Amino acid sequence: MLLPLGHTWRVRCARCHHRGTIIAATADLAARQLRCRSCGHRQAFVPEVIVRSTRRPNGRKARAARAAAKSRDAPTFAPTTDPMLNDRIDDLWAAGPKGPARQPMQIRSLRPSDVETILQIFRKVACQIPIDLSTSEHVQAMREKINNCYLNRFSVAAVDIDGVIVGFQLAQEKIAANELRYIYLAYAGVTAEAKGNGVFRQLVEAEKNHGLPLFAEVKPDNKSRMDEILINCGFHRYLLDPEEKILADFRWDPH
């Protein structure tokens, strides 16, 4: 078998699959035994093991062919009439082959019918905040606090594609001593199943959309690394301002 003079060809070893290169000459390679540089295996040169020439064509047609082959390997999805499902498809496309995509979330205002679900999530994350919900009296006190203080347009819930609440942020608008209007982030919680999907960040972004400064207080024995999470969400540590007199540890200001 004669190969074109000057071309470089790659041959794959049948044992270890190592790829070696041969500079073609006018000699007949069909009768030669080729030795693998990796494992030492010897095999006859056969046309089927030739992969391609390393002289990569770079003309306009060659580039178009490579682009077409790459697009064939990309995932395609048919459009749907469900906007939430389309968002899920966009998330899958963005994730690609690296791993599962984040679940799409809907952020909406808290409703009176959500209180019991919020309390269920509260019980699961109470030890991390921490907050005492070990007795029915403590639970009832928290229920009344939610109903009286946090059923407003500033408290939000994260709802997954099935309509299940997977996170919440209890907040309320306050006025500082210097008449500064701000939003106080009181309590937040995310279910264990939804962790890692950026739920808390989406809740905070919803609060930022009000265009008011955000303040949050983190207890010293908090076990959820909330201080690191708030800093990653754009907050900075806040020192008590004698004019504002706001009891908080972290602050975010709209740009």
Phi, psi and omega in degrees: 000127181258132177255152180301138184293134175090350179278148175251128184239148177257138180235133182263135178288136181287341182267300185258358178064019175289142179260123175248169181240147179230128173274114186288143174231192181276356181289155179278113183272352186295331183264002184270149173262123181262137181252130180286131180286344183271307184248353179083002181294139178252136179211156179285148178282121178233146184300331186294337183273356177287127181274293178192167172284143178280357171284096186280117178297136186232024178282178182297318180293322180294318178295321178295322179293320178294321178295321179294321178294323179293321180291332178292331180280345182283148179289145177235146181227143176279139179293151178236169179269355180269113183297324180292324178290324176296323176297320179296321178295319178299321179295320178296319179297318181292327182290321179063209183278000187286333182166179181294146180277162177285145180291137176290140182237146171252125178258123181221167179291152179288142180244156177303328180288350181272352190299315183294322177294321178298319179295324177296318177293322179303316182299327183282332183250006185300324183289341180271332186296312346268157177212144184270111174233035186281342181239162178295330178293319178294320179295318179295322178296320178291323177300315179293324179294319178295314182295323186272330188246331193241004174273078181219184183283355181264339176276133186229160177230146175259124184241132181278186185294340178266004179083014181264134178287124181243357179190160180208158173223114177270125184213162177208152178277137179225168179235127182282176182296331178265022177067023174282125175275131181211169178248126179261120178273108188272298184224148176216151179204146178226137179294155181297326182291333185263357180294143183091359180258010179072027183294312182298320179298320178293323176296317179294321178298324176296323177292323180296331182294346177287344177076018179246155175299146179248137177233143179216146178242132180245125181291148182301329182262023176294133185253007184258010181056038183297329179297318178293321181295317180295320178297321177293338178269008175100003178281161172227159181293140186244130175260142185303123177266123183296338179276327181275318180057048178257123179276098182204162179252334184226149183219144172229135180242138178292145183277000000 
